[in-house]
Amino acid sequence: MNRVTVNPADPSSYLPLTPAVFHILLSLSRGEKHGYGIIVEVRERTAGELRLGTGTLYTAIRRLLEQQLIEETASSDERRRSYRLLPLGHEVASAEAARLQRLVGFARDHDLIPASSK
């Protein structure tokens, strides 16, 4: 995928996120987790529709660390690495959620999904 150079001052410059990356950031938005914990949470949240393999997970984590969206944290279990969301990561995840919300609005406007009953 061709990406424009990201601008840390502009969270939208990181968009769009892949589903895997978005789900990783979602998992870390509620607190730090180790890799296996992320895999399990994503599988449960998506009712098995998205199953992160370890290769996909750690490739994404390496990129998120390089982009300074997450950081590795000290873990009580030396065999596991834990990660947490950094403020920029939270902003990027929020920007992606807003982008997806706009897409859902477009789909509703085009009668592809029903309007919410709220």
C-alpha positions in Angstrom: 0.0 0.0 0.0 1.4 3.4 -0.9 1.3 5.8 2.0 1.8 9.5 2.1 4.4 10.6 4.6 2.8 10.9 8.0 2.8 14.1 9.9 2.8 13.6 13.7 1.0 16.9 14.1 -1.9 15.6 12.0 -3.5 12.3 13.1 -5.5 12.1 9.9 -2.2 11.7 7.9 -2.0 8.1 9.3 -5.3 7.2 7.8 -6.8 5.0 6.6 -5.7 2.3 9.0 -5.9 -1.4 8.2 -8.5 -3.3 10.1 -5.8 -5.2 12.0 -4.1 -1.9 13.1 -7.4 -0.3 14.1 -8.3 -3.3 16.2 -4.9 -3.3 17.9 -5.3 0.4 18.8 -8.8 -0.3 20.0 -7.5 -3.1 22.2 -4.9 -0.8 23.7 -7.3 2.0 24.3 -8.5 0.4 27.5 -5.1 -0.2 28.9 -1.9 -2.1 28.3 -1.9 -5.6 27.0 0.5 -8.2 25.9 0.4 -9.6 22.3 -1.6 -12.7 23.1 -4.1 -10.6 25.0 -4.6 -8.4 21.9 -5.1 -11.5 19.7 -7.7 -12.9 22.1 -9.6 -9.6 22.5 -9.7 -8.9 18.8 -11.0 -12.5 18.1 -13.7 -12.1 20.8 -14.7 -8.5 19.8 -15.2 -9.6 16.2 -16.8 -12.9 17.0 -14.0 -14.6 15.1 -14.3 -12.5 11.9 -10.8 -11.1 12.4 -8.2 -13.5 13.7 -4.8 -11.9 14.0 -1.9 -14.2 13.4 1.3 -13.6 15.3 3.1 -12.4 12.1 0.4 -9.9 11.4 0.3 -8.7 15.0 4.0 -8.2 15.5 4.6 -6.6 12.1 1.9 -4.1 12.9 3.2 -3.6 16.4 6.7 -3.0 15.1 5.3 -0.3 12.7 3.2 1.3 15.5 6.3 1.4 17.8 8.2 3.1 15.0 5.4 5.6 14.4 5.3 6.3 18.2 1.6 5.4 18.4 2.3 2.8 21.1 5.1 1.9 23.4 6.4 -1.2 25.0 6.0 -1.3 28.8 7.7 -3.3 31.5 5.9 -6.6 32.2 5.9 -8.7 35.3 6.3 -11.7 33.0 9.7 -11.4 31.3 8.5 -13.8 28.5 5.8 -11.4 27.4 6.0 -7.9 26.0 3.2 -5.5 26.9 2.2 -2.4 25.0 0.2 0.7 25.7 -1.3 3.4 23.6 0.4 6.7 23.5 -1.5 10.0 23.2 -0.8 10.2 19.4 -2.1 6.7 19.0 -5.3 7.6 20.8 -5.7 10.6 18.4 -5.1 8.4 15.4 -7.6 5.8 16.5 -10.2 8.5 17.2 -9.6 10.0 13.7 -10.1 6.6 12.2 -13.3 6.0 14.2 -14.6 9.3 12.9 -13.7 8.4 9.4 -15.5 5.1 9.7 -18.5 6.9 11.2 -18.7 9.2 8.2 -18.5 6.1 5.9 -21.4 4.6 7.7 -23.4 7.8 7.3 -22.8 7.7 3.6 -24.0 4.1 3.5 -27.1 5.1 5.3 -27.7 8.0 3.0 -27.5 5.5 0.1 -29.9 3.1 1.7 -27.3 0.4 2.1 -28.0 0.0 5.8 -31.0 1.1 7.8 -31.0 4.4 9.7 -30.4 3.9 13.4 -33.5 3.9 15.6 -32.1 6.3 18.2 
